[in-house]
Amino acid sequence: MGRLIVHVAEVNLSEESGMGRIAYYWKKQFEKRGYEFLHIGPAEVGSLRHPALFPDAAHRIYKQLGRKASIFLVHEPASGSFLKFGIPTVLFSHGLERRGWELQLQAKEGTTEKLKWRTKILFPLWRLRQCDLGLSKTNLLLLSNQQDVDFAQKYYCRDAKHSYVFKNGVFPSALDEKTQPLEPLTVLFLGTWTKRKGIRTLTEAAQILQSEGFYANWLLAGTGLDSETVLKDWSEEIRPFVEVIPRFHRDAESNLFARANVFVLPSFFEGQPLALLQAMESGRCCITTNCCGQRDLIKNGYNGLLHEPGDAQTLAALIQDCAKNKDLRTTLGKNAKQSVSDRSWEVTSAEVVDQIEEVLSQYCEVKC
């Protein structure tokens, strides 16, 4: 038998989803180098009464294999259950759960989903405990942004040399900054319609612009919610200019970017947003928040524009600046595309495999 990578995450490997897409390309790169890649996810563990049961169910599936993994590659919320085997373990995260949880507890009204008292009491017990164990004890942390690395150093006393900020990839696009739809300006938001994504900031910015006599088209894609539900968050006078696309296939993504002059992502909490990366690769003018992976990707005024989370007034002003100044839009878009020119999925996945092979090498030096 060859070297076995056991990958554990509550996702299905697929190009159609965010986390699933990342794991899909990691798998391809491991297999290219001769590893056997075994994924343990929802399909493998079957139906569960509660998400809290997933880590132990995945643990049982592994034991039933009757084989020894060369290394575990485990998503943060399941990581604590895979520390008992004496096998090197790499934790990966798409936004540290403990940091996100603390932001939720400190959040102002309207910036995230309101937490019920039962959630505040129980959630840390069944989910954050697994995260805390893994983040404290695994051999390597694969993290999605520098802000998470800094948090891991402070909260878990992890040495920075045991953390690595991995890169997500992009699909090559025929689009560039020269591909611009006609006026009026079209603003694209691509993401689930949740408060964590800054939807209130977005709707408030649109209201500010409307009150100043500025009108734009608002294209909202991948919301997960139907048009009627999403439109309730918009004022009646703006609704005629709003188009909602609850779901779309990856093949349709390029057309969405082609229809937009500006891409916005006013999130309060992210890992390393795939939508932002693909918008950059498409040569879009990107406006996003000064936090998380956005801060790592966007250099303000060079390849995009940043505003503080929740600052609708600044977001509105930045959208209006981009509407009035086509040269600004195209320059930012051109630089954005150039910034991600080295981020093919093959390249970024190879970098991740390099890191894991380093862990295997160090482990062998100690044990062999």
VEXFIGU-119220 format. One record per residue: residue in three letters; x, y, z of N, C-alpha, C in turn. Coordinates in steps of 0.001 Angstrom, whole numbers, padded with zeros to 6 digits, always signed. Layout:
! VEXFIGU-119220
ALAXYZXYZXYZ/...
***
This chain:
! VEXFIGU-119220
MET+000835-001203+000000+000000+000000+000000+000871+001255+000000/GLY+000411+002304-000700+001139+003558-000740+000828+004426+000470/ARG+001344+005631+000446+001116+006574+001541-000338+007040+001516/LEU-000965+007022+002669-002397+007297+002769-002658+008633+003454/ILE-003333+009523+002745-003796+010792+003309-005258+010619+003684/VAL-005583+010819+004948-006979+010771+005383-007454+012200+005602/HIS-008386+012614+004769-008919+013983+004788-010310+013943+005410/VAL-010530+014744+006449-011792+014727+007187-012406+016116+007191/ALA-013587+016234+006624-014300+017519+006595-015758+017262+006272/GLU-016606+018068+006842-018050+017897+006650-018491+018573+005348/VAL-017866+018156+004244-018191+018675+002917-018101+017528+001915/ASN-018702+017740+000760-018535+016826-000359-017534+017439-001333/LEU-016617+016627-001832-015611+017131-002757-016267+017464-004090/SER-016215+018726-004466-016892+019174-005676-016402+020561-006053/GLU-016336+020835-007340-015980+022173-007801-017109+023175-007595/GLU-018284+022698-007231-019459+023566-007137-019582+024291-005803/SER-018797+023890-004795-018890+024557-003489-017532+025103-003092/GLY-017520+026013-002125-016280+026653-001724-015280+025703-001095/MET-015612+025191+000095-014717+024264+000775-014531+022981-000025/GLY-015595+022516-000668-015506+021310-001483-014559+021482-002651/ARG-014528+022677-003219-013640+022970-004356-012179+022936-003928/ILE-011900+023531-002786-010521+023553-002282-010016+022144-002045/ALA-010822+021318-001360-010427+019935-001076-010314+019108-002350/TYR-011167+019389-003313-011143+018688-004596-009784+018833-005272/TYR-009244+020044-005255-007964+020276-005908-006785+019807-005067/TRP-006911+019838-003749-005881+019229-002914-005775+017736-003230/LYS-006921+017090-003324-006960+015658-003632-006241+015373-004960/LYS-006545+016153-005972-005928+015935-007283-004402+016034-007193/GLN-003905+016986-006419-002463+017177-006323-001804+016048-005524/PHE-002453+015605-004452-001909+014473-003699-001816+013234-004582/GLU-002868+012971-005335-002887+011790-006191-001848+011901-007307/LYS-001624+013103-007787-000607+013320-008818+000768+012930-008303/ARG+000992+013110-006995+002296+012781-006410+002364+011344-005887/GLY+001314+010565-006149+001371+009153-005806+000771+008770-004478/TYR+000106+009712-003800-000561+009393-002539-001940+008792-002807/GLU-002414+008017-001858-003816+007615-001836-004542+008620-000946/PHE-005619+009161-001437-006357+010218-000724-007731+009687-000357/LEU-007984+009552+000935-009268+009061+001415-010017+010196+002103/HIS-011178+010533+001581-012008+011588+002174-013087+010973+003049/ILE-013234+011515+004260-014334+011135+005154-015197+012370+005352/GLY-016388+012329+004768-017308+013462+004829-018727+013008+005071/PRO-019707+013845+004757-021118+013517+005022-021568+012212+004379/ALA-021172+011973+003147-021606+010746+002466-021031+009511+003131/GLU-019818+009633+003667-019148+008480+004266-019708+008147+005648/VAL-020070+009166+006433-020570+008892+007787-022076+008639+007810/GLY-022794+009081+006776-024238+008881+006729-025003+009902+007549/SER-026300+009681+007665-027182+010617+008365-026867+010646+009860/LEU-026835+011870+010411-026560+012053+011835-027684+012853+012479/ARG-027936+012589+013734-029003+013311+014445-028621+014754+014730/HIS-027311+015029+014817-026853+016386+015130-025445+016553+014577/PRO-025099+017749+014072-023741+017975+013552-022639+017698+014567/ALA-022960+017802+015853-021962+017557+016889-021427+016130+016843/LEU-022180+015226+016225-021786+013822+016183-020800+013513+015053/PHE-020575+014474+014157-019721+014196+012996-018287+013809+013367/PRO-017589+014521+014268-016196+014143+014560-016049+012699+015034/ASP-016897+012272+015972-016792+010903+016480-017194+009887+015414/ALA-018175+010243+014570-018578+009339+013488-017439+009167+012492/ALA-016765+010253+012155-015616+010173+011242-014489+009359+011856/HIS-014298+009529+013164-013305+008761+013918-013587+007269+013794/ARG-014845+006872+013928-015224+005458+013830-015001+004921+012417/ILE-015344+005735+011420-015147+005307+010028-013671+005007+009780/TYR-012808+005861+010290-011381+005634+010108-010947+004328+010774/LYS-011377+004077+011993-010977+002870+012710-011452+001617+011983/GLN-012605+001705+011343-013155+000553+010633-012360+000200+009379/LEU-011550+001133+008902-010758+000866+007701-009753-000258+007907/GLY-009242-000340+009136-008220-001330+009415-006878-001001+008783/ARG-006664+000268+008454-005414+000719+007861-004892+001936+008621/LYS-003594+002139+008529-002982+003269+009222-002697+004399+008255/ALA-003192+005575+008582-002936+006757+007759-001491+007194+007892/SER-000961+007777+006837+000357+008403+006918+000245+009753+007620/ILE-000880+010419+007388-001123+011725+008003-002619+012017+007955/PHE-003096+012738+008948-004483+013220+008952-004490+014679+008498/LEU-005426+015001+007620-005662+016375+007171-007104+016678+007536/VAL-007303+017407+008645-008620+017480+009273-009108+018923+009386/HIS-010381+019118+008991-010995+020433+009152-011136+020745+010635/GLU-010939+021975+010965-010880+022457+012352-011938+021864+013292/PRO-013240+021862+012955-014242+021399+013922-014197+019903+014243/ALA-013429+019118+013480-013312+017684+013762-011923+017310+014265/SER-011051+018286+014407-009633+018002+014626-009343+017347+015969/GLY-010104+017687+017005-009819+017138+018326-009944+015632+018409/SER-010770+015034+017561-011004+013589+017597-009901+012782+016936/PHE-008937+013441+016295-007910+012700+015561-006516+012899+016156/LEU-006479+013211+017450-005206+013411+018120-004756+012185+018905/LYS-005542+011119+018864-005324+009974+019758-004532+008840+019116/PHE-004165+008973+017867-003607+007842+017139-002085+007852+017025/GLY-001429+008906+017487+000013+008982+017328+000443+009166+015887/ILE-000431+009756+015089-000183+009994+013670-000104+011502+013446/PRO+000846+011986+012649+000919+013445+012423-000400+013978+011877/THR-000797+015115+012420-002106+015677+012095-001961+017134+011692/VAL-002541+017459+010558-002559+018841+010064-003999+019351+010125/LEU-004196+020462+010796-005510+021106+010882-005606+022176+009805/PHE-006713+022198+009094-006936+023305+008158-008214+024033+008543/SER-008208+025330+008302-009341+026175+008678-009627+027157+007555/HIS-010914+027456+007377-011328+028471+006401-011862+029706+007132/GLY-011262+029999+008267-011690+031093+009142-011829+030537+010542/LEU-010914+030891+011453-010895+030268+012776-012221+030442+013502/GLU-012766+029325+013954-014086+029327+014581-014092+030097+015905/ARG-013037+029963+016684-012984+030681+017969-012956+032188+017730/ARG-012216+032628+016746-012169+034065+016440-013523+034539+015938/GLY-014156+033732+015081-015485+034083+014592-016515+034117+015697/TRP-016400+033178+016636-017328+033120+017764-017200+034359+018638/GLU-015969+034770+018914-015766+035956+019745-016281+037208+019051/LEU-016128+037261+017735-016678+038394+016995-018201+038421+017093/GLN-018822+037245+017060-020275+037178+017196-020724+037679+018558/LEU-020013+037287+019599-020388+037706+020943-020245+039216+021124/GLN-019275+039799+020428-019009+041232+020562-019738+042073+019519/ALA-020427+041401+018600-020970+042097+017438-022069+043082+017800/LYS-022108+044159+017040-023185+045124+017164-024429+044602+016452/GLU-025573+045122+016788-026839+044720+016173-026767+044878+014657/GLY-027154+043808+013954-027220+043859+012506-025966+043413+011786/THR-024887+043119+012538-023652+042718+011880-023543+041212+011726/THR-024330+040463+012462-024320+039016+012355-025659+038484+012824/GLU-025852+037161+012714-027115+036582+013141-027231+036668+014659/LYS-028426+036972+015159-028635+037081+016591-028516+035711+017240/LEU-027702+035615+018298-027481+034339+018961-028526+034104+020044/LYS-029109+032913+020043-030031+032526+021099-029214+032130+022333/TRP-029815+032250+023519-029083+031929+024744-028637+030476+024753/ARG-029464+029593+024175-029125+028175+024139-027871+027949+023285/THR-027767+028681+022179-026598+028570+021313-025353+029069+022039/LYS-025488+030172+022759-024346+030738+023478-023795+029750+024508/ILE-024679+028948+025094-024254+028006+026120-023710+026714+025515/LEU-024410+026146+024538-024085+024817+024037-023051+024804+022921/PHE-023068+025809+022047-022190+025780+020877-020716+025603+021241/PRO-020187+026330+022225-018766+026154+022544-018444+024740+023027/LEU-019413+024078+023665-019154+022756+024228-018948+021706+023146/TRP-019796+021718+022117-019723+020628+021137-018870+020956+019926/ARG-018655+022204+019637-017890+022552+018431-016551+023198+018758/LEU-016562+024216+019588-015333+024938+019856-014339+024104+020654/ARG-014829+023151+021435-013900+022284+022182-013013+021498+021224/GLN-013619+020956+020145-012842+020250+019131-011816+021186+018476/CYS-012274+022385+018158-011380+023367+017535-010216+023709+018445/ASP-010520+023972+019704-009485+024364+020659-008431+023274+020827/LEU-008879+022010+020897-007934+020892+021031-007017+020819+019816/GLY-007621+020864+018645-006828+020768+017428-005875+021926+017243/LEU-006344+023118+017507-005512+024303+017312-004366+024361+018309/SER-004513+023693+019434-003468+023675+020453-002410+022604+020188/LYS-002802+021481+019543-001934+020302+019565-001543+019705+018218/THR-002185+020077+017126-001825+019465+015850-000446+019925+015380/ASN+000153+019142+014490+001526+019408+014056+001656+020682+013240/LEU+000632+020968+012435+000681+022146+011562-000709+022719+011423/LEU-000785+024050+011381-002046+024745+011122-002001+025318+009710/LEU-002926+024879+008866-003106+025480+007550-004228+026500+007683/LEU-003875+027774+007690-004839+028836+007942-005024+029688+006693/SER-006172+030350+006617-006535+031018+005367-006216+032506+005333/ASN-005728+033065+006433-005354+034482+006406-004432+034810+007574/GLN-003731+035915+007454-002755+036301+008465-003421+036663+009786/GLN-004616+037205+009737-005323+037549+010965-005559+036305+011820/ASP-005830+035164+011176-005991+033909+011910-004670+033425+012499/VAL-003577+033613+011774-002259+033247+012297-001957+034040+013555/ASP-002223+035337+013506-001977+036196+014673-002840+035771+015856/PHE-004092+035411+015580-004994+034970+016647-004496+033664+017257/ALA-004056+032730+016431-003558+031439+016927-002327+031632+017806/GLN-001482+032574+017438-000310+032866+018263-000712+033400+019632/LYS-001671+034306+019628-002076+034949+020887-002943+034042+021743/TYR-003944+033410+021149-004937+032646+021928-004440+031248+022268/TYR-003730+030606+021330-003299+029216+021539-001794+029084+021749/CYS-001100+030218+021792+000352+030228+021997+001083+029380+020959/ARG+000582+029409+019708+001213+028645+018641+002339+029442+018006/ASP+003455+028806+017817+004587+029426+017141+004217+029640+015675/ALA+004562+030791+015144+004229+031109+013753+004827+030107+012777/LYS+005934+029458+013144+006563+028494+012235+005723+027224+012096/HIS+004744+027041+012978+003840+025890+012881+002516+026269+012229/SER+002475+027446+011610+001292+027903+010883+001696+028275+009462/TYR+000781+028032+008542+001046+028375+007144-000231+028931+006530/VAL-000131+030102+005931-001281+030694+005241-001314+030123+003825/PHE-002253+029214+003589-002350+028609+002268-003094+029544+001313/LYS-002847+029352+000044-003513+030140-000990-004635+029337-001622/ASN-005736+029992-001884-006786+029399-002705-006534+029770-004165/GLY-007040+028944-005060-006783+029156-006465-007892+029892-007192/VAL-007665+030117-008465-008658+030744-009336-008727+029953-010639/PHE-009852+030084-011317-009992+029525-012655-009568+030583-013674/PRO-008827+030204-014695-008453+031189-015715-009690+031743-016403/SER-009687+033038-016648-010845+033701-017244-010421+034492-018467/ALA-011286+034500-019469-011040+035317-020663-011378+036774-020406/LEU-012004+037059-019280-012376+038431-018940-011168+039222-018466/ASP-011215+040514-018667-010226+041407-018081-010885+042757-017812/GLU-010089+043735-017399-010625+045041-017009-011300+045775-018163/LYS-011017+045377-019386-011608+046048-020549-013055+045617-020774/THR-013437+044490-020197-014808+043983-020353-015697+044703-019355/GLN-016405+045731-019808-017235+046536-018921-018640+046673-019508/PRO-019678+046308-018743-021045+046524-019235-021360+048010-019321/LEU-022359+048336-020089-022746+049728-020263-023384+050282-018997/GLU-023441+051606-018917-024075+052258-017768-025583+051988-017793/PRO-026278+052043-016637-025752+052441-015333-024860+051368-014724/LEU-024085+051775-013751-023148+050885-013085-023872+049654-012535/THR-023259+048479-012724-023784+047254-012131-022842+046792-011034/VAL-023396+046621-009832-022635+046193-008663-022988+044742-008371/LEU-021980+043885-008291-022189+042463-008039-021833+042101-006601/PHE-022756+041448-005922-022498+040810-004622-022680+039319-004843/LEU-021655+038537-004522-021718+037097-004744-021446+036393-003417/GLY-022509+035854-002813-022356+035172-001533-023707+034894-000902/THR-023699+034107+000141-024936+033809+000859-025484+035082+001499/TRP-026796+035193+001524-027443+036408+002039-027593+036287+003554/THR-026486+036526+004276-026471+036469+005734-025835+037741+006273/LYS-026150+038070+007511-025639+039307+008105-024120+039304+008210/ARG-023530+038130+008417-022067+038041+008489-021403+038562+007222/LYS-022097+038471+006102-021557+038927+004822-021701+040434+004627/GLY-022267+041117+005616-022387+042571+005518-023556+043041+004677/ILE-024632+042263+004647-025756+042625+003779-026427+043919+004235/ARG-026436+044170+005543-027026+045434+006001-026166+046612+005557/THR-024856+046449+005610-023956+047505+005123-024239+047796+003657/LEU-024453+046735+002880-024709+046887+001454-026020+047613+001187/THR-027082+047199+001856-028382+047830+001606-028394+049270+002111/GLU-027693+049543+003196-027612+050922+003689-026820+051796+002715/ALA-025759+051249+002151-024970+052001+001166-025820+052324-000061/ALA-026632+051358-000485-027516+051587-001632-028533+052682-001317/GLN-029022+052698-000084-029988+053708+000323-029349+055097+000350/ILE-028111+055159+000828-027386+056432+000847-027208+056960-000575/LEU-026806+056088-001485-026601+056487-002869-027902+056947-003515/GLN-028987+056239-003240-030288+056599-003804-030741+057970-003302/SER-030480+058246-002019-030875+059544-001445-030087+060692-002059/GLU-028915+060365-002638-028090+061381-003296-028355+061439-004795/GLY-029369+060699-005243-029745+060724-006643-028897+059829-007529/PHE-028167+058890-006916-027325+057973-007680-027999+056610-007752/TYR-028142+056094-008961-028794+054794-009144-027825+053810-009785/ALA-027866+052588-009319-027053+051511-009879-027922+050274-010003/ASN-027450+049312-010774-028067+047991-010802-027349+047117-009785/TRP-028112+046352-009018-027551+045504-007971-027804+044044-008335/LEU-026734+043318-008604-026815+041918-008993-026359+041073-007809/LEU-027273+040296-007250-026996+039493-006051-027069+038018-006440/ALA-025947+037317-006381-025899+035934-006858-025402+034989-005767/GLY-025900+033762-005817-025501+032762-004836-026025+033046-003443/THR-027170+033742-003375-027718+034163-002085-028208+032996-001239/GLY-028619+031905-001897-029186+030777-001171-030629+030995-000776/LEU-031085+032225-000801-032470+032585-000487-033167+033070-001751/ASP-034479+032887-001799-035229+033283-002985-035331+034801-003093/SER-035724+035251-004261-035768+036674-004558-036694+037429-003609/GLU-037844+036870-003341-038815+037553-002468-038236+037807-001085/THR-037531+036805-000538-036943+036953+000797-035845+037999+000806/VAL-034983+037972-000189-033866+038917-000247-034363+040346-000445/LEU-035350+040527-001302-035840+041878-001617-036489+042565-000418/LYS-036914+041802+000582-037495+042404+001790-036489+043298+002508/ASP-035189+043041+002286-034155+043835+002947-033809+045112+002188/TRP-034453+045322+001049-034191+046505+000224-035403+047428+000240/SER-035159+048717+000164-036257+049670+000139-037054+049512-001150/GLU-038305+049884-001109-039199+049688-002255-038712+050417-003499/GLU-038119+051596-003318-037699+052377-004492-036463+051781-005172/ILE-035695+050948-004444-034489+050344-005032-034780+048960-005606/ARG-035800+048297-005128-036090+046919-005555-036161+046719-007065/PRO-036684+047660-007831-036715+047449-009293-035333+047325-009927/PHE-034305+047780-009215-032948+047742-009752-032144+046551-009208/VAL-032822+045670-008470-032152+044537-007831-032532+043244-008539/GLU-031516+042453-008895-031741+041123-009478-031131+040080-008541/VAL-031908+039057-008213-031462+038018-007286-031347+036687-008029/ILE-030204+036058-007890-029968+034721-008460-029585+033818-007294/PRO-030539+033057-006749-030259+032273-005533-029118+031272-005692/ARG-029056+030600-006837-028032+029572-007052-027578+029594-008511/PHE-026357+029147-008731-025851+029069-010095-024752+028010-010140/HIS-024535+027443-011314-023453+026487-011510-022150+027244-011782/ARG-021047+026592-011498-019755+027239-011682-019565+027743-013104/ASP-020093+027035-014074-019946+027437-015475-020594+028788-015765/ALA-021544+029181-014916-022244+030451-015122-021555+031619-014418/GLU-020526+031320-013631-019878+032349-012817-019247+033441-013670/SER-018596+033042-014746-017918+034021-015601-018897+035040-016169/ASN-020076+034593-016514-021085+035505-017055-021520+036531-016021/LEU-021571+036120-014759-021942+037056-013692-020911+038185-013587/PHE-019632+037819-013628-018589+038842-013558-018599+039739-014795/ALA-018908+039160-015955-018960+039941-017188-020059+040989-017139/ARG-021095+040736-016364-022221+041663-016260-021967+042784-015260/ALA-020868+042717-014516-020646+043665-013419-019486+044613-013702/ASN-019634+045859-013254-018536+046826-013277-017733+046777-011983/VAL-018441+046501-010884-017835+046535-009555-018276+045305-008785/PHE-017344+044713-008045-017648+043589-007155-017523+044078-005724/VAL-018511+043767-004879-018456+044182-003474-018583+042965-002553/LEU-017831+043009-001459-017922+041980-000424-017728+042657+000928/PRO-018820+043155+001533-018699+043920+002773-018730+043054+004042/SER-018084+041884+004011-018165+040905+005096-017500+041371+006386/PHE-018047+040851+007486-017443+041040+008800-016462+039925+009129/PHE-016700+038735+008577-015844+037589+008886-015773+036672+007675/GLU-014547+036331+007281-014296+035430+006154-013042+034627+006451/GLY-012760+033685+005572-011472+033013+005584-010610+033663+004519/GLN-010694+033113+003312-010008+033663+002146-010994+033523+000988/PRO-011803+034538+000726-012989+034396-000125-012683+034002-001571/LEU-013247+032883-001991-013076+032431-003365-013738+033404-004344/ALA-014883+033966-003941-015584+034902-004827-014737+036137-005097/LEU-014074+036635-004076-013201+037802-004253-012027+037461-005174/LEU-011412+036310-004952-010292+035895-005794-010709+035791-007261/GLN-011878+035191-007501-012316+035027-008884-012707+036358-009501/ALA-013255+037260-008682-013549+038610-009176-012266+039319-009595/MET-011213+039149-008817-009922+039747-009157-009392+039153-010452/GLU-009488+037832-010594-008991+037176-011800-009765+037619-013033/SER-011018+038016-012830-011856+038473-013937-011637+039943-014270/GLY-010730+040590-013544-010424+041987-013820-011479+042953-013325/ARG-012254+042515-012311-013272+043420-011774-012640+044412-010793/CYS-013248+045538-010671-012922+046507-009632-013559+046005-008344/CYS-012741+045721-007321-013232+045079-006096-013223+046041-004914/ILE-014340+046055-004192-014460+046845-002968-014841+045878-001853/THR-014040+045836-000800-014302+044868+000266-013816+045417+001598/THR-013913+044600+002639-013620+045064+003997-012170+044825+004395/ASN-011704+045680+005285-010319+045650+005750-010174+044646+006900/CYS-010370+043365+006587-010254+042320+007596-010065+040970+006899/CYS-009695+039958+007695-009623+038564+007248-008769+038428+005976/GLY-009156+037492+005111-008389+037264+003899-008447+038409+002921/GLN-009483+039251+003028-009594+040406+002132-008393+041339+002306/ARG-007999+041499+003557-006870+042387+003866-005574+041850+003265/ASP-005431+040539+003211-004233+039934+002624-004202+040083+001107/LEU-005384+040063+000488-005464+040045-000971-005456+041432-001602/ILE-006116+042371-000924-006306+043706-001511-005351+044722-000891/LYS-004575+045380-001759-003752+046507-001341-004528+047764-001724/ASN-005016+048456-000718-005957+049554-000933-005409+050607-001903/GLY-006211+050881-002938-005839+051881-003918-004974+051355-005040/TYR-004518+050102-004935-003687+049521-005994-004459+048463-006789/ASN-004959+047437-006096-005705+046388-006803-007128+046228-006274/GLY-007590+047225-005561-008931+047221-005013-009072+048312-003975/LEU-010235+048352-003347-010511+049378-002336-011041+048710-001069/LEU-010594+049223+000080-010990+048669+001374-011760+049699+002191/HIS-012709+049190+002974-013398+050032+003963-013549+049220+005234/GLU-013782+049891+006327-013937+049187+007595-015281+048449+007623/PRO-015339+047278+008236-016597+046526+008303-017715+047363+008919/GLY-018866+047349+008289-020031+048067+008805-020120+049521+008394/ASP-019129+050034+007683-019099+051457+007314-019813+051661+005975/ALA-021128+051806+006044-021936+051959+004831-021654+053276+004116/GLN-021362+054314+004872-021109+055623+004274-019883+055574+003366/THR-018815+054962+003841-017607+054853+003026-017823+053923+001840/LEU-018533+052823+002061-018825+051911+000954-019583+052646-000148/ALA-020578+053432+000229-021342+054196-000757-020438+055164-001511/ALA-019554+055834-000787-018652+056807-001425-017701+056112-002400/LEU-017211+054941-002030-016289+054215-002907-016993+053732-004172/ILE-018226+053261-004029-018989+052836-005203-019208+054021-006141/GLN-019538+055178-005558-019782+056361-006380-018492+056829-007074/ASP-017361+056763-006359-016079+057122-006978-015795+056241-008193/CYS-016060+054938-008037-015802+053996-009141-016774+054205-010298/ALA-017989+054623-009973-018968+054898-011026-018558+056100-011859/LYS-018029+057117-011204-017674+058362-011893-016342+058276-012630/ASN-015488+057333-012203-014127+057300-012723-013834+055936-013357/LYS-014083+055836-014654-013847+054570-015353-012371+054192-015331/ASP-011488+055180-015405-010052+054885-015367-009663+054231-014047/LEU-010270+054683-012953-010016+054077-011650-010452+052610-011663/ARG-011650+052359-012181-012166+050986-012236-011240+050076-013034/THR-010846+050546-014192-010034+049687-015062-008620+049486-014511/THR-008058+050506-013894-006711+050363-013309-006736+049367-012164/LEU-007720+049512-011271-007842+048574-010150-008089+047162-010657/GLY-008930+047035-011677-009226+045722-012233-008011+045074-012883/LYS-007253+045875-013620-006044+045361-014266-005045+044867-013229/ASN-004838+045662-012174-003890+045271-011128-004396+044068-010333/ALA-005711+043981-010164-006286+042833-009448-006007+041545-010205/LYS-006229+041581-011510-005997+040376-012319-004524+039967-012269/GLN-003649+040942-012351-002226+040652-012287-001836+040059-010934/SER-002488+040516-009871-002157+040072-008513-002399+038587-008289/VAL-003319+038011-009056-003653+036590-008849-003216+035739-010045/SER-002295+036271-010848-001883+035573-012061-001132+034271-011770/ASP-000600+034128-010543+000148+032925-010178-000668+031987-009301/ARG-001996+032116-009335-002839+031356-008423-003694+030297-009132/SER-003121+029582-010063-003874+028459-010618-004085+027435-009503/TRP-005126+026640-009635-005391+025628-008606-004257+024621-008511/GLU-003622+024325-009632-002509+023376-009601-001346+023929-008783/VAL-001045+025201-008964+000067+025822-008242-000242+025928-006753/THR-001408+026441-006396-001729+026641-004978-001863+025309-004243/SER-002422+024302-004903-002556+022989-004269-001192+022333-004078/ALA-000289+022541-005032+001064+021989-004900+001771+022585-003690/GLU+001544+023868-003408+002156+024507-002244+001652+023881-000948/VAL+000375+023539-000898-000188+022887+000287+000434+021511+000477/VAL+000538+020740-000603+001132+019407-000513+002595+019501-000079/ASP+003316+020523-000532+004695+020733-000091+004767+020864+001431/GLN+003853+021633+002000+003837+021834+003446+003576+020535+004188/ILE+002670+019732+003674+002318+018478+004347+003444+017459+004197/GLU+004105+017465+003076+005253+016580+002917+006381+016964+003870/GLU+006501+018244+004182+007494+018685+005158+007173+018131+006542/VAL+005883+018123+006909+005472+017534+008197+005796+016049+008222/LEU+005497+015346+007140+005803+013914+007055+007302+013664+007176/SER+008094+014500+006535+009547+014353+006591+010070+014556+008008/GLN+009584+015585+008678+010024+015859+010055+009598+014743+010997/TYR+008405+014211+010795+007898+013128+011635+008758+011880+011450/CYS+009126+011597+010200+009940+010424+009910+011325+010537+010543/GLU+011885+011742+010536+013196+011962+011138+013193+011625+012621/VAL+012070+011912+013285+011956+011665+014710+011674+010197+015000/LYS+010773+009587+014202+010282+008240+014501+011090+007123+013828/CYS+011682+007455+012674+012339+006385+011907+013739+006067+012448/
***
